[in-house]
């Protein structure tokens, strides 16, 4: 059978900040060996023996938790998976709907090349095997926001299988105790999204918006290799960073571009796996972690009280609920060795060419930061986890003479702290990389002290348009360069506090710090603490 016609599509914007939307219903993978209920949007991920034992609040037995995830990521594309309708968040309702999206009789799907390439690229980045032949299926269920009465998906033979996702988790309270874990990826499949139901409680009616109907999705099915909410949330965040780095999904959870369902069960180690439940459409990584941990504890409590866990969602057996999509032939992909002679580049996809175009992935970026700048592993995570922060950091590095470690400290502790306090994104900061670089240069040249630098930074935040040098000059924050004058100040402070001097002579380490503080107070923080210490120690010996 001939390969399907591929419809070209330009790449849209691909960088955005993340948060998670409750999303909407969408298709799910089938579960082998479980009966089907035929209910809409319900799913199951096969469970495997697990990892981390977790102590219950009651009783003496330990429990092991099993967590698997199904993640739906909206593909970055200007048009939908099988139609030419545009994809645009927050467009007026039903303004981006083609005849095919509305399932008018006689309309046929035309596969979007961009979505196929995005799936292949994501699969390669996640160490998957790319199937050169994959199939499209119809999953039948009936709901108002699914006009055709079925969803086109890839359950039986998806585009990518058998991958892995490495992620790092913190052990204990210190970030330096970091271990790397790996979760297996069962499959990645292409499928179309459903529309959206808008419930108007005031008028007691439900309206349907089909703008999202037919938008291309990547469903990434993670095997149940996780044991708690923190692991699941960290794995989702790492996947989110990878998708954003690839440009295959903006993964903006606040806009529903990344939706997560969790399958959870508990059992005693060494015993058969427990009955699982599914928690659907979680709306942030933080809520995902909380919901999973809550559900684990709920199941433990139920079992210890003699109750049973109900399978509160159902699997959907492809033998009963899926059928081949008759309007789409098998999707055929090629590598360099199997590429047909004289093939039209617009009608075939070369896996090897996509592999060569893979960008630097987050794990590689973190390792490069550690090697290049000598920063700690936890700092490399922090720089990547905030959208735009790595670029800000690198721009500061380019324009300052300060050591990378000092730049890292300022960016992560001072700059990021101000952003968090004011709930701002990096691109909303009134302090630019050039301005911060100038401030750090003043500090590096010992024109100002660390305390004065922090005062200048606060003023920069309030007074947009002023330079660090202007603020230093206006507020007279320069370090004292007259060493003789500083010696006189130190002598006067020592004479005025004889008891502290006596404590210092007796070897009390706090005494010299107190004297340094008194001198800095007299000089309005314009004296270098290290220089003050040298003078005090010198005068003490004289």
C-alpha positions as CSV (number, residue, x, y, z in Angstrom):
1,X,0.0,0.0,0.0
2,X,1.3,3.4,-0.9
3,X,2.5,5.8,1.8
4,X,0.0,8.5,2.7
5,X,0.2,12.0,1.2
6,X,2.0,14.4,3.6
7,X,0.8,17.9,4.0
8,X,3.5,20.4,4.7
9,X,3.2,22.8,7.6
10,X,5.4,25.6,8.9
11,X,6.8,25.6,12.5
12,X,5.1,27.9,14.9
13,X,6.4,29.4,18.1
14,X,7.9,26.8,20.4
15,X,9.1,28.4,23.7
16,X,6.7,29.0,26.5
17,X,6.6,28.8,30.3
18,X,4.9,25.9,31.9
19,X,2.1,25.3,34.4
20,X,-0.6,22.2,33.7
21,X,-4.2,22.5,32.5
22,X,-6.9,20.2,33.6
23,X,-7.3,19.6,29.8
24,X,-10.1,17.7,28.2
25,X,-10.9,14.1,27.3
26,X,-8.7,12.4,24.8
27,X,-7.9,8.9,23.6
28,X,-5.9,6.4,25.7
29,X,-3.8,3.3,25.2
30,X,-5.3,-0.2,25.4
31,X,-4.5,-2.6,28.2
32,X,-3.6,-6.2,27.4
33,X,-5.4,-8.8,29.4
34,X,-8.2,-6.6,30.8
35,X,-11.8,-6.5,29.7
36,X,-13.2,-3.4,28.1
37,X,-15.9,-1.2,29.3
38,X,-16.1,0.9,26.2
39,X,-16.2,4.1,28.3
40,X,-14.9,7.3,26.9
41,X,-11.4,8.5,27.8
42,X,-10.6,5.6,30.2
43,X,-7.3,3.8,30.2
44,X,-4.9,1.5,31.8
45,X,-1.1,1.0,31.8
46,X,0.2,-2.5,32.5
47,X,1.8,-2.6,35.9
48,X,5.2,-4.0,36.8
49,X,6.9,-5.0,40.2
50,X,8.1,-1.9,41.9
51,X,10.8,-0.1,43.4
52,X,10.4,1.9,46.6
53,X,8.7,0.5,49.7
54,X,6.8,3.1,51.6
55,X,5.7,2.8,55.2
56,X,2.0,3.2,56.0
57,X,0.7,5.4,58.8
58,X,-1.1,2.5,60.3
59,X,0.0,-1.1,61.0
60,X,3.4,-2.6,60.7
61,X,3.5,-3.7,57.1
62,X,5.3,-1.8,54.3
63,X,3.6,-1.0,51.1
64,X,5.0,-0.6,47.6
65,X,3.4,1.9,45.2
66,X,3.2,1.5,41.5
67,X,2.9,4.6,39.3
68,X,2.6,4.8,35.6
69,X,1.8,7.9,33.5
70,X,0.1,8.8,30.2
71,X,1.2,12.2,28.9
72,X,-0.5,14.1,26.1
73,X,1.5,16.8,24.5
74,X,0.1,19.2,21.9
75,X,2.4,19.3,18.8
76,X,3.8,22.7,17.7
77,X,2.3,23.1,14.3
78,X,0.5,25.9,12.5
79,X,-2.3,23.5,11.4
80,X,-4.0,20.4,12.7
81,X,-3.1,16.7,12.3
82,X,-5.4,15.9,9.4
83,X,-6.8,19.3,8.2
84,X,-5.5,22.7,7.2
85,X,-7.3,24.5,10.0
86,X,-5.0,26.8,12.1
87,X,-4.0,26.1,15.6
88,X,-4.2,29.1,17.9
89,X,-4.9,29.2,21.7
90,X,-7.7,31.5,22.8
91,X,-9.2,32.1,19.4
92,X,-12.9,32.9,19.2
93,X,-15.0,29.7,19.7
94,X,-15.5,27.6,16.5
95,X,-13.5,30.0,14.4
96,X,-10.8,27.5,13.5
97,X,-12.9,24.5,12.2
98,X,-12.6,22.9,8.8
99,X,-15.2,20.6,7.2
100,X,-13.1,17.6,8.2
101,X,-12.9,18.8,11.9
102,X,-16.7,19.0,12.0
103,X,-16.9,15.6,10.4
104,X,-19.0,16.6,7.4
105,X,-19.7,13.7,5.1
106,X,-17.3,13.2,2.2
107,X,-14.3,14.9,3.9
108,X,-11.0,12.9,4.1
109,X,-7.9,13.3,6.3
110,X,-4.6,14.6,4.9
111,X,-1.7,13.8,7.2
112,X,0.4,16.8,8.5
113,X,4.1,16.2,7.7
114,X,5.2,18.5,10.5
115,X,3.4,16.3,13.1
116,X,5.1,13.2,11.8
117,X,8.5,14.8,12.0
118,X,7.8,16.0,15.5
119,X,6.9,12.5,16.6
120,X,10.0,11.0,15.1
121,X,12.2,13.7,16.6
122,X,10.7,13.2,20.1
123,X,11.1,9.4,19.8
124,X,14.8,9.8,18.9
125,X,15.4,12.2,21.8
126,X,13.7,9.6,24.1
127,X,15.8,6.7,22.9
128,X,12.9,5.0,21.2
129,X,12.9,2.6,18.3
130,X,11.2,4.3,15.3
131,X,8.9,2.0,13.4
132,X,9.3,2.5,9.7
133,X,5.7,1.3,9.3
134,X,3.0,2.5,11.7
135,X,-0.8,2.3,11.5
136,X,-3.7,4.6,12.3
137,X,-6.7,3.3,14.2
138,X,-10.2,4.5,15.0
139,X,-11.1,4.5,18.7
140,X,-14.9,4.6,18.9
141,X,-16.7,6.5,21.6
142,X,-19.5,9.0,21.6
143,X,-19.4,12.4,23.1
144,X,-20.6,15.9,22.0
145,X,-17.1,17.3,21.5
146,X,-16.1,14.4,19.2
147,X,-18.2,15.0,16.1
148,X,-17.1,11.8,14.2
149,X,-17.9,9.5,17.1
150,X,-14.3,8.2,17.0
151,X,-10.7,9.4,17.5
152,X,-7.9,8.7,15.0
153,X,-5.0,7.3,17.0
154,X,-2.1,4.7,16.8
155,X,-2.8,2.0,19.4
156,X,-1.8,-1.2,17.6
157,X,1.4,-0.1,15.8
158,X,2.6,3.3,17.0
159,X,5.3,5.5,15.5
160,X,7.8,4.9,18.3
161,X,8.3,2.3,21.0
162,X,10.6,1.0,23.7
163,X,12.3,4.2,24.8
164,X,13.6,5.6,28.1
165,X,13.6,8.9,30.0
166,X,16.3,9.7,32.6
167,X,15.5,12.1,35.4
168,X,17.2,13.2,38.6
169,X,15.6,13.2,42.0
170,X,16.8,14.6,45.3
171,X,17.4,12.2,48.2
172,X,16.9,13.8,51.5
173,X,16.7,17.6,52.0
174,X,20.0,18.5,50.4
175,X,20.1,19.0,46.6
176,X,23.6,17.6,46.4
177,X,22.3,14.2,47.2
178,X,21.0,13.6,43.7
179,X,20.4,10.3,42.0
180,X,19.5,9.6,38.5
181,X,16.6,7.2,37.7
182,X,15.2,6.0,34.4
183,X,11.6,5.3,33.4
184,X,10.8,3.1,30.4
185,X,8.7,4.5,27.6
186,X,6.3,2.0,26.3
187,X,5.3,4.0,23.2
188,X,4.8,7.3,21.5
189,X,1.8,7.6,19.3
190,X,0.2,10.3,17.1
191,X,-3.5,11.1,17.7
192,X,-6.0,13.9,17.3
193,X,-7.4,15.9,20.1
194,X,-11.1,16.3,20.8
195,X,-13.0,19.6,21.1
196,X,-13.9,21.3,24.3
197,X,-17.2,21.4,26.3
198,X,-17.9,24.8,27.8
199,X,-20.3,24.5,30.7
200,X,-22.5,27.6,31.3
201,X,-23.9,27.1,34.8
202,X,-25.7,30.5,34.7
203,X,-27.9,29.3,31.8
204,X,-27.7,25.6,32.6
205,X,-26.3,24.7,29.2
206,X,-23.2,23.2,27.7
207,X,-21.7,24.7,24.5
208,X,-19.2,23.0,22.2
209,X,-16.0,24.6,20.9
210,X,-14.4,22.6,18.1
211,X,-11.3,24.8,17.7
212,X,-9.2,22.1,19.4
213,X,-10.8,19.2,17.6
214,X,-8.2,17.5,15.4
215,X,-5.1,19.3,16.9
216,X,-2.1,16.9,16.7
217,X,-1.1,15.2,20.0
218,X,1.8,13.1,21.0
219,X,0.8,10.5,23.6
220,X,3.8,9.4,25.6
221,X,3.1,6.3,27.7
222,X,5.5,5.8,30.6
223,X,5.8,2.3,32.1
224,X,4.9,2.0,35.8
225,X,8.5,2.4,37.0
226,X,7.8,5.1,39.5
227,X,6.8,4.9,43.2
228,X,5.8,8.3,44.4
229,X,4.5,11.7,43.4
230,X,7.8,13.4,43.5
231,X,9.3,10.9,41.0
232,X,6.4,11.3,38.6
233,X,6.4,15.1,38.8
234,X,10.2,15.2,38.2
235,X,9.9,12.9,35.2
236,X,7.1,15.0,33.7
237,X,9.2,18.2,34.2
238,X,12.2,16.6,32.5
239,X,10.0,15.5,29.5
240,X,8.6,19.0,29.4
241,X,12.1,20.5,29.1
242,X,13.0,18.0,26.4
243,X,9.9,18.8,24.3
244,X,10.6,22.5,24.6
245,X,14.2,22.1,23.7
246,X,13.2,20.1,20.6
247,X,10.5,22.5,19.7
248,X,8.0,19.7,19.2
249,X,5.6,21.0,21.9
250,X,5.4,24.2,23.8
251,X,4.2,22.0,26.7
252,X,2.5,24.9,28.3
253,X,0.4,23.3,30.9
254,X,-1.7,26.4,31.7
255,X,-2.9,26.3,28.1
256,X,-3.6,22.5,28.1
257,X,-0.6,21.7,25.9
258,X,0.6,19.0,28.3
259,X,-1.9,16.8,30.2
260,X,-1.1,14.0,32.6
261,X,-3.1,11.0,33.8
262,X,-1.6,8.8,36.5
263,X,-2.3,5.1,37.1
264,X,-1.7,4.1,40.7
265,X,-1.8,1.0,42.9
266,X,-0.2,-0.3,46.1
267,X,0.7,-3.8,47.3
268,X,2.9,-5.5,49.9
269,X,6.4,-6.3,48.4
270,X,6.5,-9.9,47.2
271,X,2.8,-10.1,46.8
272,X,0.7,-9.7,43.6
273,X,0.1,-6.1,42.4
274,X,-2.9,-4.3,43.7
275,X,-5.9,-2.9,41.8
276,X,-5.1,0.3,40.2
277,X,-7.0,3.6,40.0
278,X,-6.5,6.4,37.5
279,X,-6.2,10.1,38.4
280,X,-7.0,12.1,35.3
281,X,-6.2,15.6,33.9
282,X,-3.9,16.9,36.7
283,X,-3.3,20.6,36.3
284,X,0.3,21.2,37.5
285,X,3.4,19.3,38.3
286,X,3.0,20.1,41.9
287,X,-0.6,18.9,42.0
288,X,0.4,15.8,40.1
289,X,2.8,14.9,43.0
290,X,0.2,15.7,45.6
291,X,-2.5,13.8,43.9
292,X,-0.4,10.7,43.5
293,X,0.8,10.7,47.1
294,X,-2.7,11.3,48.3
295,X,-4.1,8.4,46.3
296,X,-1.3,6.1,47.5
297,X,-2.1,6.9,51.1
298,X,-5.8,6.6,50.4
299,X,-5.4,3.1,49.0
300,X,-3.2,2.1,52.0
301,X,-5.8,3.4,54.4
302,X,-8.6,1.6,52.6
303,X,-6.8,-1.7,52.6
304,X,-5.7,-1.5,56.2
305,X,-9.3,-0.8,57.2
306,X,-10.4,-4.0,55.4
307,X,-11.9,-2.3,52.4
308,X,-11.3,-3.1,48.7
309,X,-9.8,-0.8,46.1
310,X,-12.2,-0.4,43.1
311,X,-10.9,-0.3,39.6
312,X,-12.4,3.2,39.1
313,X,-11.4,3.5,35.5
314,X,-11.6,0.8,32.8
315,X,-9.3,-0.4,30.1
316,X,-10.2,-0.2,26.4
317,X,-9.3,-3.5,24.6
318,X,-8.4,-2.8,21.0
319,X,-10.0,-6.0,19.9
320,X,-13.4,-4.5,20.9
321,X,-12.9,-0.8,20.7
322,X,-10.4,-0.2,17.8
323,X,-10.6,-0.7,14.1
324,X,-8.2,0.2,11.3
325,X,-8.6,3.8,9.9
326,X,-9.8,3.1,6.4
327,X,-9.0,6.5,5.0
328,X,-5.3,6.5,6.0
329,X,-2.9,3.9,4.6
330,X,0.1,2.8,6.7
331,X,2.6,5.5,7.5
332,X,5.9,4.6,6.0
333,X,9.2,6.1,7.2
334,X,12.7,5.5,5.8
335,X,16.4,5.8,6.8
336,X,19.2,6.6,4.5
337,X,19.8,2.9,3.6
338,X,16.1,2.3,2.7
339,X,15.3,5.6,1.0
340,X,13.8,4.8,-2.5
341,X,15.8,6.1,-5.4
342,X,14.4,9.3,-6.8
343,X,12.0,9.7,-3.8
344,X,10.4,13.1,-3.5
345,X,11.8,14.7,-0.3
346,X,8.4,16.3,0.3
347,X,6.6,12.9,0.4
348,X,9.0,10.9,2.5
349,X,10.6,11.3,5.9
350,X,14.2,10.3,6.5
351,X,14.8,9.2,10.1
352,X,18.5,9.7,9.9
353,X,18.2,13.2,8.7
354,X,15.9,14.1,11.6
355,X,18.4,12.4,14.0
356,X,21.2,14.7,12.6
357,X,19.0,17.8,13.3
358,X,18.4,17.0,17.0
359,X,19.3,20.0,19.2
360,X,21.2,19.8,22.4
361,X,19.0,18.1,25.1
362,X,18.6,19.4,28.7
363,X,20.8,16.6,30.2
364,X,23.6,17.6,27.8
365,X,23.1,21.3,28.5
366,X,23.4,20.7,32.3
367,X,26.6,18.6,31.9
368,X,28.1,21.3,29.7
369,X,27.3,24.0,32.3
370,X,29.0,22.0,35.0
371,X,32.1,21.4,32.9
372,X,32.3,24.9,31.4
373,X,31.6,27.0,34.4
374,X,32.4,24.7,37.3
375,X,29.0,25.1,38.9
376,X,27.2,22.6,41.1
377,X,24.8,20.1,39.6
378,X,21.9,21.5,41.5
379,X,22.6,25.0,40.0
380,X,22.5,23.5,36.5
381,X,19.0,22.2,37.2
382,X,17.9,25.6,38.6
383,X,19.2,27.5,35.5
384,X,17.2,25.2,33.2
385,X,14.0,24.9,35.2
386,X,13.1,28.6,34.9
387,X,12.2,29.7,31.4
388,X,14.7,32.2,30.0
389,X,17.0,32.0,33.1
390,X,19.8,30.1,31.3
391,X,19.9,32.7,28.5
392,X,20.0,35.5,31.0
393,X,22.9,33.8,32.9
394,X,24.9,33.3,29.7
395,X,24.4,36.9,28.6
396,X,25.6,38.1,32.0
397,X,28.7,35.8,31.7
398,X,29.5,37.3,28.3
399,X,29.7,40.9,29.6
400,X,31.3,40.6,33.0
401,X,34.7,39.8,34.4
402,X,33.3,38.2,37.5
403,X,33.9,34.5,38.1
404,X,31.1,32.2,36.9
405,X,30.4,31.0,40.4
406,X,29.8,34.5,41.6
407,X,27.5,35.2,38.6
408,X,25.7,31.9,39.4
409,X,25.2,33.0,43.0
410,X,23.8,36.4,42.0
411,X,21.5,35.0,39.3
412,X,20.0,32.2,41.4
413,X,19.9,33.8,44.8
414,X,19.5,37.6,44.3
415,X,18.0,38.0,40.8
416,X,15.7,34.9,40.9
417,X,14.7,35.7,44.5
418,X,13.4,39.1,43.4
419,X,11.5,37.5,40.5
420,X,9.8,35.0,42.8
421,X,8.8,37.6,45.4
422,X,7.1,39.6,42.7
423,X,5.8,36.7,40.7
424,X,7.5,37.8,37.5
425,X,9.0,35.9,34.6
426,X,12.6,36.4,33.5
427,X,11.6,38.4,30.5
428,X,9.6,40.8,32.7
429,X,12.6,41.8,34.8
430,X,13.5,45.5,34.9
431,X,17.2,44.5,35.4
432,X,18.7,43.3,32.1
433,X,21.8,41.0,31.7
434,X,23.9,44.0,30.7
435,X,23.0,46.0,33.8
436,X,23.7,43.1,36.1
437,X,27.0,42.5,34.4
438,X,28.0,46.1,34.9
439,X,27.1,45.8,38.6
440,X,29.2,42.7,39.0
441,X,32.1,44.4,37.2
442,X,32.0,47.2,39.8
443,X,32.0,44.5,42.6
444,X,34.8,42.6,40.9
445,X,37.0,45.7,40.6
446,X,36.3,46.4,44.3
447,X,34.7,49.7,43.5
448,X,31.8,48.7,45.9
449,X,31.3,46.1,48.6
450,X,28.9,43.1,48.4
451,X,26.5,44.9,50.8
452,X,26.6,48.0,48.6
453,X,26.1,45.9,45.5
454,X,22.8,44.6,47.0
455,X,21.7,48.1,47.7
456,X,22.4,49.1,44.1
457,X,20.5,46.1,42.8
458,X,17.4,47.0,44.9
459,X,17.6,50.5,43.5
460,X,18.0,49.2,39.9
461,X,14.8,47.2,40.4
462,X,12.9,50.4,41.4
463,X,14.6,52.9,39.1
464,X,14.4,51.6,35.6
465,X,16.8,53.5,33.3
466,X,19.5,54.2,35.8
467,X,22.9,52.5,35.5
468,X,24.8,50.9,38.5
469,X,27.5,53.5,38.2
470,X,25.0,56.4,38.4
471,X,23.4,54.9,41.5
472,X,26.8,54.3,43.1
473,X,27.8,57.9,42.5
474,X,24.4,59.4,43.6
475,X,24.4,57.4,46.9
476,X,28.1,57.6,47.5
477,X,28.5,53.9,47.8
478,X,32.1,53.6,46.6
479,X,34.5,51.7,48.8
480,X,36.9,53.8,50.8
481,X,40.2,53.9,48.9
482,X,42.0,56.0,51.6
483,X,43.6,53.3,53.7
484,X,45.0,55.8,56.2
485,X,41.5,57.2,56.9
486,X,40.2,53.6,57.3
487,X,43.0,52.9,59.8
488,X,41.9,55.9,61.8
489,X,38.3,54.7,61.9
490,X,39.4,51.2,63.0
491,X,41.6,52.7,65.7
492,X,38.7,54.8,67.0
493,X,36.3,51.9,67.0
494,X,38.8,49.7,69.0
495,X,39.4,52.5,71.5
496,X,35.6,52.9,72.0
497,X,35.1,49.2,72.6
498,X,37.9,47.9,74.9
499,X,35.9,44.9,76.1
500,X,35.4,43.6,72.6
501,X,39.1,44.2,71.9
502,X,39.9,42.2,75.1
503,X,37.7,39.3,73.8
504,X,39.5,39.5,70.5
505,X,42.9,39.1,72.2
506,X,41.6,36.1,74.1
507,X,40.8,34.4,70.8
508,X,37.0,34.9,70.6
509,X,36.2,34.6,66.9
510,X,33.0,36.6,67.3
511,X,34.8,39.6,68.6
512,X,36.6,40.5,65.4
513,X,33.3,40.1,63.4
514,X,31.7,42.5,65.8
515,X,34.4,45.1,65.3
516,X,34.2,44.7,61.5
517,X,30.5,45.3,61.8
518,X,31.0,48.4,63.9
519,X,33.6,49.8,61.4
520,X,31.3,49.1,58.4
521,X,28.5,50.9,60.2
522,X,30.7,54.0,60.8
523,X,31.8,54.0,57.1
524,X,28.2,53.4,55.9
525,X,29.2,50.0,54.4
526,X,31.8,51.7,52.2
527,X,34.8,49.7,53.6
528,X,35.9,46.3,52.4
529,X,35.4,43.8,55.2
530,X,38.6,41.9,54.3
531,X,40.6,45.1,54.4
532,X,39.0,46.0,57.7
533,X,40.0,42.7,59.1
534,X,43.6,43.0,58.0
535,X,43.8,46.5,59.6
536,X,42.2,45.3,62.9
537,X,44.6,42.3,63.2
538,X,47.6,44.6,62.4
539,X,46.6,47.1,65.0
540,X,46.0,44.4,67.6
541,X,49.6,43.2,67.2
542,X,51.1,46.7,67.3
